[in-house]
Amino acid sequence: MHIHILGICGTFMAGIATLAKELGHEVTGADQQVYPPMSTLLQQQGIELTEGYAAEDLPEQADLILIGNALSRGNPAVEAVLNRRLPYQSAAQWLHDEVLQTRWVLAVAGTHGKTTTASILSWLLEAGGLQPGFLVGGVLANFDASARLGNSDFFVIEADEYDTAFFDKRSKFVHYCPSTLILNNLEFDHADIFPDLAAIQRQFAHLLRVVPGYGQVLYPLEESNLDAVFAAGCWSERVSVGPKGRWQAKLQHPDGSKFDVYFDDKLRGQVSWDLVGQHNVANALMAIAAAMHVGVSPEVSCAALADYRNTKRRLELRGEVNHIRVYDDFAHHPTAIATTLAGLRAKVGSQRIIAVLELRSNTMKVGVHADQLAASLAAADEVFILVPPQLPWSVADQVPQAHCLSSVDHILLQLKDSLRANDQVLIMSNGGFENIHERLLEQLRS
């Protein structure tokens, strides 16, 4: 079968392309911007890519068009698919029908930590000998891939609450039908498609409806926003994780690099690993609990974390020049910004942290979290913010400690004068940020 994928360079869609190729299909694709690292990974698999969505670029011989949720009515390729009555489907539905229907799915949902937790869980199942398949929104360093079919019944997936496609406004995760479900946390996000928190809670309630009775739902007791989700109905075993939960982690080092794991008040393992931050301890604890549900003991999981390498763009050290370190992180929500800064602070102590933030997400642009932004950046010693044009709120008023700049060039100029030896530069964005990381490193070298 020839499958053509519209929006192929997004991490989810690139993973779908990888799985389709592994199943033996001919795969081609198009995206508005074809750029590394996803373009490189796809081309290495022999997947032909087209830049742009011109109607004439749609392959007439394609047996199926998979349409990503970034495309909407009015897009030339979408209009051509509908006008020519070409067979099309959402990527999430295709994934369910072709891959997940016969698998034991372990899904990781929540506002924060999905990619890291799913990455850890995939590695724990691998260490436990289960050879899982997976589809995660990032390149898993232990596998050098974002997706694979695996060699067992088990499949780990990052379960995103974003909508499925222009013709299916349910959250993608309702298509996954997990038997093991992690609910990391729940906050308001994605203001471009959800009017309020209640709308997101409704989608999470729909997700609980498709977990089978023999399934298990892992959740943090302290997350009050999940109470309404469970109140709408849960037909599976619920297991609490975190402070006061059945699963608990007790830090042996304040930065989170060493901790003990307890289940029902019994010590089940000790972890010593390269990651830092309380948020990563919480992610690991969720993954350990989920792995035990499918037969991997906590003792095996704890030992395996010593060899775990973090997903790219999660406090990823991009380089060091003249004793100045430059980190890249995907954080774009105030909670994620604060926890990432806390993790780095625990790691570097009193050394200066320079935070560089791009206001890129739709939620941030409309100002939903504007009043939380200053507090989320409080742990940084100096803050630089790239402010997009025509923002409907004042960043300078909300974040008075920040240098508010209109271009990456201006940020680089100010960083040139500001940085000194032993500074830690934390660059945060859910996009490419105009390659500021490498541009800054090159500036430092010269």
PyMOL commands that set and color helices and strands:
alter all, ss='L'
color gray80, all
select helices_A, chain A and resi 11-22+38-44+55-57+76-83+91-100+114-127+172-175+197-209+224-231+278-293+298-307+334-348+362-365+370-376+395-398+408-418+433-445
alter helices_A, ss='H'
color red, helices_A
select strands_A, chain A and resi 2-6+26-31+48-51+64-67+88-90+104-109+133-140+145-148+154-158+163-165+168-171+180-183+216-220+237-241+247-251+258-263+266-272+316-321+324-329+353-358+382-386+402-405+424-428
alter strands_A, ss='S'
color yellow, strands_A
deselect
rebuild
show_as cartoon
